[in-house]
């Protein structure tokens, strides 16, 4: 991409990470934890955001995604539910977040689906985040943990829940340079 995905422009005044945060703010999230790397920390400190938004630096990105998620879950202080969202899908909407929230159940996780395919964000119950927190095997993935719990698929008409921007071509498809 040439620069960190979190700092790519959503529009002329908003980065991907700011756009994602704004959608979770719209639905009244009590705490928003963003896992970032050291490279983007100075930029993130410059954002004008509410006090319930916390940036946590992952000092060990080489330890894998589950370690990053576990670090973020730890910063939530044992919340009953937690959303996980990838920065390479800035298309998240408050509407989808609300639909997932309405379907939450203890011991389960929710995922938006479009045409039978699962997307982002995912909503995890405390039982799942507890399992993430206690899993120390760095070879485990989030998927390895999720398959141990019931999934609640939440059908949405918005196919943007499936989009991931991983290349400059992906970015240029949706955003004009």
N, C-alpha and C positions, 0 to 999 in steps of 0.2 A: 504494500500500500504506500510505502514511502514515508509514512509516519504512523504513530499509534492509532489504532482504530477508534479508541475512545475520544480522540481529539479531531477526528474527521468532521467536516462541516455537515450538519443537518440542513442548515440554512445559513443565511449571511451572518447571523448573530449567535447561533447555537451549535454546540458540538453534539456528537452522538450521546455522550454520557450525560450531558445536561438535558437533552430531550428525553432520555429514558427516565432520569430522575423526576422530571416535571410530570410525567404520566403517573408515577407512583405518588407524588405529592397531591395530584388531583383527586385521588381516591382516598386520601387521608392516612396514608401509611404513617404509623407512629415513629418508626425508625427506619432509615434507609442506610445500608452499609454497602459501600462500593469498594470492591477489591481492586487495587491498582498496582502498577509496578512503580519502581523508583523514578523511572524516566519521566512519568507524567505527573508526579506529585506536585512539583512547583506550579504547573498549569492549573491543577485542580484546586490548589489553595487560593487561586485568584477568582474562582467562581463565587458569585453572590448567591448563596443558598441558605435555606433555613437551618436552624441549629440541630434539627433531627437528622441531618445528612452527615454521615461520617465516612471519611476516606481512610481505608486501612491498607497499608503497603504490604504486599506479599514479597517478602525478602527471599523467598525460595521458589520462584516460578518453575524451576527445574524439577521440583518435587511433584508436579502434576496438578491437575484441576481439582481433584478431591481435596488436596491439602489447602488450596485456596478457598474452596467452599467451606471447609472445616474452620478455617481462620475467620471467615466472615460470619459463620453461624455462632462462633464463640463470642464475637463482638455484639451479637443480638441479645445476649444474656438470657437465654432459654425462653424465647418467645414461643407462643403456642403454634404459630404458623410463620412461614417464611417463603417469600418468592425468590426464585433464582432466575436471573435473566442474563443472557450473553450480550456483551457490548456490540457484537457484530450483527445484531438484529435491532436496529434503532427504531423499528416500526411499531414497537409495543404501543398499545392504546389503553387508556383508562377503561374503556368499555370492556375489553377482553379481561383486564385485571379484575374488574367488578364481577364478570361472569364466573371466573375461577373462584373468587372469594365466596360467592353465593353457593357454590357446590362443595365447599370444604367439609371434611369429616375427619375426626381423630383417627390416626393410624393409616391414613390414606394420602395419596398425592393426586393433584389435578394437573392436567395438561390440556391446552387448547388443541383441537384437532380440526383439520380442514381436509376434506376428501379422504378421510381415514388416516391421514398422516399427523403425527404429533409434532407440536411446535413449542414455542416459548412465549411467555415465561412459564415456569412450572411452580406450583404451590405445594409446599411440603408441610406436613404436620409435625408437631413436636416429637412424636415417636421416631420419625424419619431423621430429623435433625439430631436427635440424641444418638441414633445409630451412626450417623456421619461423624459426630464428635468423638465417638468411642472407637471408630475404625482407624487404626494406625498403620495398616498395611498400605504402603504407597502404590502398590500394584492394583488396588481396588479402584474402580471408577464409580462415578455417580450412578451409572446404569446398573452396576453390580449391586448397589444398595437398593435402588428403586425396584428392581425385580422381586425383592423380598416383601413388598407391600402392595396392597391393592391400588390400582390406578383408576381414577375417575376421569374419563375422557369428556371434555366439554366442547361440543361442536360449535364452531364459529364459521361465519361466511367469509371472514377476512383472511385471505390467503397470505397476508404479510407475516402471520405467525410462523410461517415456514421459511422465510427468507433469511439467509446468512450472507453477509458480504465478506468474502475472503480474498478477492482479487481486485485490482484496479478496474477490470472489466465489469465485475459485479457492481462496484460503486458507480461507475459511469452509466450503467443501465438504469439506475434509479435517481442519480443526481447528476445534473449537468455541471461540468467543470467551469 
